[in-house]
């Protein structure tokens, strides 16, 4: 999940914001060189620039690749990094094309394991696949066993990412079986669903990242092109991401509550692409 789930999510987020309040921004003030608003275009498919993703080999980010992860606020395209990870619904094909012209690869953030009532396709999900809340307003876990229902919806979302020209997908909420979802999900259910998500991305020429789900890395490292992880340093779990690095695949990693001097040395040793971010995942970042 892009934010911690459960009943303690809001207090944790508030604590993290207080902890980081005194930190200086690593990127300067939020700015936007674009004329369009990036706060919620709501497009489901098609590239506003009409170009879509170019043909060619699937992108494969290497260990240590620097990145920016921004899921809220007006997009600041001035961060000098080769990879941007942004919300797939909230940004247009023109935005992706602009980042490409600046030499960036662009990852399409989507939630594939939780229903969000604020998305334009929220009405496509039948009630029977929508479970417990995941700790965040408007979000509820999905019954990932129902691939007959979720597969076509996720395929359409990935079509949107492809048609807007994204290079990759970051599918979120990929470890529902470890949470109280309202459904009796098993590890086998999760493996089946996560492999479906990887296949849907690859069929569209998109790279795909495994989000968290540390327990299943040994089984899934071959299916995924990179990993995205939150707070492995805080919980002493970063070494578990080693299979991705050993396979020549990037691990895009973010911490929220630890200062950089508590995790950057280990991140460099493990060849992770590590950032300190605030919970809202705005423009502010501090890279290792």
N, C-alpha and C positions, 0 to 999 in steps of 0.2 A: 504494500500500500504506500501511496506517496506521503501519507501521514499516519501516525500511530493510531490503531483502532482501539475500541473498547471504551468503557466508562471513564477511564482516566485520560482520554485523549485531549480534552479541552484543558484540564489543569496542566498536563505536561506541556502542551503548546504554550500556555501562558508563562510557565516557568522558563521554557526555552527562550521565549522572547525577552523576558527580563534578564536572563543570563547573557544574551547576546546584545542587549541594548547598548552596551558601551563599546562594542566592536566597531571599528572603522570599516566602511564599505570597501570591498576589493575591486569594485568596478566603476565607482563614480555614481552620480545621480542617475535615476531612471530617465531614459530618454528614448525617443522614437524618431527614426528618419522617415517613417512611412506616413502617408496621408490618410490611410484607412484606420478605422478603429479596430483594435484587436481584442475587444472584450466580449465577443460572443457572436460570431458570424452565423453559426448554426447550420452551415452547409453540410448536407449529408453525403453528396457525391459530386464528382466532376471537379475539374480544376478551373478556378476563375481565370487563370492565365491561359487555359486551353492546351497546355503543353503535356501535362502528366509526367510520369517517371520515364526517363530515357531508357532505351534498351541497352543491355550490356550485362556483364557479370554482376552478381549480387555483391553488395558492399560487405566488407569484412574488416571491422575496426580492430586494430592491434592493441595489445596491452600497453598501458601508459598514455593512450590518446587523451588529450585534454578536451573538456566539454563544458557546456553551460546548460543548466536545467532550469527552465522558467515556465511555470504553469499558471502564474497569476500576474496581473498588472499589464500595462502596455509593454509590448515586447521591445527590449533594447537590443538592437542588432549590432551594437558596437563592440561587444566583448570579443577579444582577439583569440578565438579558439576555433579548432577545425570542426567541432560537432555541436549542434544545438538540439536539445530535446524539448519540444513544445507541444501544446495541446492540439490534437488533430482536428477537433471540431471548431475551435476558436480561431483558427488561422486559415487563410486562403492559399490557393495555389500561387498567387502573386507573391505572397510572403515567402513561401518556400523557394520560388524562383529567385527572389532577391537574395536570399541567403546563399543559394547556389552560385549566383554571380559573384558573391564575396568569397567563394571557395570553400563554403561550409557543406558538410553533410547534415541532413535534418531527420530527426527521429520523431515519429508520430505517437504522442501519448494517447492511449485509450484505456478505459477500464473494460476488461473482458470477464472479470469474475464478480462484479457487483453492478447492480442496476442503479442508475442515477436519474432522479426525476426531472432534472434540469436539461437533459439532452433531448434533441429534437426527435429521436426515435424511441423515446421512453414508452410510448404507447404500443410499440411493437412487441413488448414483452408480456406474455400472459401472466395473470396473477399467480398461477400455480408454480412458476419458476422463481418467484421473488420471495426471499426469506427474511431473516432477521436483519435489523440495522447493523451496519459495521462500525458504528460509533461516530458517524459524520452525517450531518443534516442532509436529507434527501438521498442517502445511499443505503442500499440493502444488498445482502449477499444473493447470489444466483445459484440455482440448482444446476451445477455443472454436469450432472448426470444426463440432463436433457439436451444432448448434443443435437437431436433432431430439431429442437426449437432454437437453440442458441447458435448452432453452426451457421445457418443462413443469415442471421442478424450480424454475427461477427464478420462473415464474408463480405457483407455489404459495407460494414465499417472499414474493412481493409481495402475494399474497392475505392472508398473515399480517399484513404491515405495514398494509394497508388495514383489515383487520378489527379490528386493535388501535387504529385511529384515527390513525395517523401521517399527517403532512402530506406527507412527502417520503421519498425513498430516497437513501442514499449507497452506491452500489455500488462495492466495492473491488476492487483487482487488475485494473484495466481496461486495462493496457498489457503484457499477457503477450508480445506479439509482439516487444517490446524486451528480453526476458529469455530465459534458457536454460530453456525449459519442458519439453523432451523431445519437442516437436512442431514441425514446420516451419511455424510460424505466420507469416503475412504481414500487412502493413499493411491489405490489403483484407479479410482475415479479421477483423481487429480492428474495422475500421469496420462491417462487417456485424453483428458481435456487439454492439458498443456501441449501434448503432441499434436492434437488437432489444431490448436492455435498456431503452432510453428508451421504446420503444413499449409494452412490458409495463407500465411504470410509468404512463404516460399513460392507457392503457386502464382503469386502476383509479383514475383521478383523482388520482394522486400526482405531485408534482413530482419531478424527478430531477437529481442533480448529476454532472457529469463529474469523475471522480477522476484527478488527474494527467494522463497521456496528452497532454502539451503539444504534441507534433508534429501531432496530429490536431484541435486546437482549431478551425482554420479550417473544416474539414469538418463538425464536430460542434456548433458553437456554436448552430446553429439547432435542433438536436434536444434540447438540454439546457436546463434552467431556471436552473442555477447551476453553479459549479465548486467543487471542493474540492482544495486543493493542499497538498503538504508540501515545505518547504525550497526554494521557488523563490528566496528571497533568498540562501541559502547558495550556490546554484549560479548565481546571476546570471540567473535566468530569469523573474522576475516580470512583466516587460513583455510576455511572450508571452501573458499572461492578459488583456490589454487588450480583445480582441474581446468577452469576456463583459461587461466593464464598459461598453463602448460600446453594447452591446445592452440595457443597463439591468438586467443580471443580476449577482447577488452573486458574489464570489469569497471563499469561506471558506478562510483560509490559516493554516497553522501552521508555526512553526520550532521546532527542538529544541536546536540547538547555538549559535546566535547570541544575544547579549544584545539586548534590545529597542532599545538605542541604535544598533545596527548595521542595523536594518531598518525601524523604525517610521516614520521620516521618509519613506522611499520608499513604504511601504505607504499612508500617508495621501495622498501625491501621486497614487498609482495607484488610490486608492479601494478598497483591499482590506480585508477584514475579518480582521485579523491577530492572532494569538495566539502567545505563547511557551508551549510545553507541554513536559512531560517525556515520554520515550518510552513509558512505560506508559499514557499518556492517562488518568490519574486525574483527581481534582477540581482539582488545582493548575493555575492559569492565570495569565498576565500579559498583559493586552490592551494594544494600542497606543493 
